[in-house]
Amino acid sequence: MTNAAVEPSATEALIELEGRYSAHNYHPLDVVIERAEGVWVWDVEGRRYMDFLAAYSAVNQGHNHPRIVAALCEQAGRLALTSRAFRNDRFGPLCQKLAALTGYDKVLLMNAGAEAVETAIKAARRWGYRKKGVAAGAAEIIVFEGNFHGRTTTIVGFSSDPNSRGDFGPFAPGFVRVPYGDANAARAAFTENTVAVLVEPVQGEGGVIIPPREFLPALRAACDEHHALLVCDEIQSGLGRCGELFAHHLAGVRADGVCVGKALSGGLYPVSAFLADDAVMDVFDPGSHGSTYGGNPLACAVAEAALDVLTDEGLIARAKQLGAHLERRLRELERSPRVKAVRCVGLWAGVDLHESAGGARRYTERLKGEGVLAKGTHVHTIRLAPPLVVTREQLDMACDALVRVLA
Ligand SMILES: *Cc1c(COP(=O)(O)O)cnc(C)c1O
């Protein structure tokens, strides 16, 4: 028996540090990653894994995409932050690129996804008071059970997840929550004070929940009838994940406002935006909204490169094509007695396990042992979301591993 036998591994030592000095607001898998490239990440022991979470779809372009890294480094050495008190040379070109790509008149740049959602809420309320004529302080926004729109106090206030909202109140009023996918319930929730419907076209954190085909068109029609805005949160579902630029395009509707984030920067830097036409965006005047880092030149350079990669590498079409293959492979799992349901849209899948399977975590831990990193959501669902640069062979390797751990 030597001392070396009880020396903690590098992994154990780093996990211990984290446990001692970080708030315990996450429960990560016990893998400590130190570098990455494309679909691959390496841990501190030199083991290699395929990343089938892609930082909740922030890394759709693949880890450390050389074009985005180059844009980041070049810009960091030149100009990083001016604040919006002055103008910077990267700001206008990114706004133009994002507006042209998405088809909206204007963009408002922020940092975290939650800030883009907060921006949408402010825009919708001001639009309601100033353009629709809603009585002061009476604006209502319709939201859905199982939503995830971020972590600010306003946003968790209309979450239905007790873990996200418990003991963080009092919460902001003005939100009406109805079951997701239930067009009749949504229609019944409209009043003369409704200014917007805020919806994820596919619920990501909810477990990759795909609503019935008629749901978004019905919300669109109800918003038109009641003169309210349809706002889609595409922070996780957008920018190619679902095989379209935006998931709501799959339903053939156009939203009045869109939130984007995550893959907008390909994982290199936090960049988010709210997109809308002038009739909505012109409710903002100088001083009414802002952010010290929002629209900074580093963010703009990174986001421009990230959008170029998305377009030039045809990642959206790739997600559609490879998504069809992923779905075919995952349908095999439906034969497993542990699997209750499989949902797939683009390169995004939720595999629901029966309660008797004992929760998703034990299977994501076994997947880690097989060299595939994935994250459970809502206890019984395994979510798969590889970078969109994944190959067909890599998808097959991950599906084979999933078949093994669920056997
Ligand atoms: C991740 C996410 C957010 C919040 O983004 P942050 O950058 O974590 O603030 C909002 N909406 C959806 C749908 C998300 O998936």
The ligand as a MOL file (V3000), in Angstrom:
LIG
                    3D

  0  0  0     0  0            999 V3000
M  V30 BEGIN CTAB
M  V30 COUNTS 15 15 0 0 0
M  V30 BEGIN ATOM
M  V30 1 C -30.7250 29.0040 -22.6240 0
M  V30 2 C -32.0600 29.6210 -22.8920 0
M  V30 3 C -32.3620 30.9130 -22.4370 0
M  V30 4 C -31.4390 31.7040 -21.5330 0
M  V30 5 O -30.2010 31.9460 -22.0860 0
M  V30 6 P -28.9800 32.3670 -21.1050 0
M  V30 7 O -27.8910 32.7270 -22.0520 0
M  V30 8 O -28.6750 31.1610 -20.2700 0
M  V30 9 O -29.4660 33.5180 -20.2970 0
M  V30 10 C -33.5770 31.4480 -22.7980 0
M  V30 11 N -34.4510 30.7610 -23.5550 0
M  V30 12 C -34.1980 29.5220 -23.9920 0
M  V30 13 C -35.1980 28.8220 -24.8480 0
M  V30 14 C -33.0050 28.8940 -23.6640 0
M  V30 15 O -32.7650 27.6530 -24.0660 0
M  V30 END ATOM
M  V30 BEGIN BOND
M  V30 1 1 1 2
M  V30 2 1 2 3
M  V30 3 2 2 14
M  V30 4 1 3 4
M  V30 5 2 3 10
M  V30 6 1 4 5
M  V30 7 1 5 6
M  V30 8 2 6 7
M  V30 9 1 6 8
M  V30 10 1 6 9
M  V30 11 1 10 11
M  V30 12 2 11 12
M  V30 13 1 12 13
M  V30 14 1 12 14
M  V30 15 1 14 15
M  V30 END BOND
M  V30 END CTAB
M  END
